[in-house]
């Protein structure tokens, strides 16, 4: 994969999953984990808490000397590929904050609720559409919640109120945590070179760890040694701490607002997929955007209509009227489609086109040949003699016979029948 990625995708960054690599350390270094209780703490600090590559190199070398691992071949092989998995080497590359294969694993878990390895191809197409619809619905639900509710603010800063109206709710909560944590840090000016100024940011009351923030000319462009902005696309607490000292927390600079985290990320126009000449149809993305826009608008209308009984009655009457008008328009469209079909013209309905694609796909693509599972079939597996023994049959607790229990015991039914006869007769018939 590494050789192919370099040739086919030369402009991409090939990373190794940090989680899978860390899972192998207890297996290959079990003797070190058992002998030195402090090794896990020192190793975790070296991987996760080193800021720069120089710090990582120094701590890695000290760990090899301290725990006598300089001759370990597995560690040496892993160290050669350190630029593909060590966070200190990858902080300046935009990876949406991911350092593991979490996106692939989450999508696998998502689709397992809809398809299995035994799902037929024809069923897979329909289940895939159901999965995508569920994904779109969940996304719309979060969009409605973001636009129809107000975020809970933690600080009186104006920048927090402004970003709550720009970011989606999840992105805003990440930024809010960084902004709130910035109040626990202090910054001091270290040096000045030309028009750039360098600040040292440390936790309040501590001297380490120290993060270096550099302000360029204009003091609106900043870089931090933690590289959270470059790695995730959201400003870190250290830059916000310096901005706060400079009195620049009134607004977030526009060049620090990544469009993918904003509410209007999907509103920008996207170039349509090229289609054959003479064929016109409405794209699925455009249809989804219309539904999303209508749902958000309708949610606001429902909120207003539920405030009083008079508003509710007015909304109900208006919805009934609009419903009838839409049904009339639908009948008109169906009449036109029938007219077009009689003349041999094609219909541009998106649902009909989708059904045609599904039917054509089901006809052309067949199910793969079934491959027998490995191992001996269950019918040929030799069982232990104890497993083939017949189980002991249960007996009735009243008459001690097999084949029934006390709830349907025949002797109990006979006794109950004789009692009913005695109750129905007179005392003189029962007396001798």
Beta strands, then each sheet from edge to edge (+ up, - down):
strand 1: 185-193
strand 2: 196-203
strand 3: 211-215
strand 4: 222-224
sheet 1: 1+ 2- 3+ 4-
end
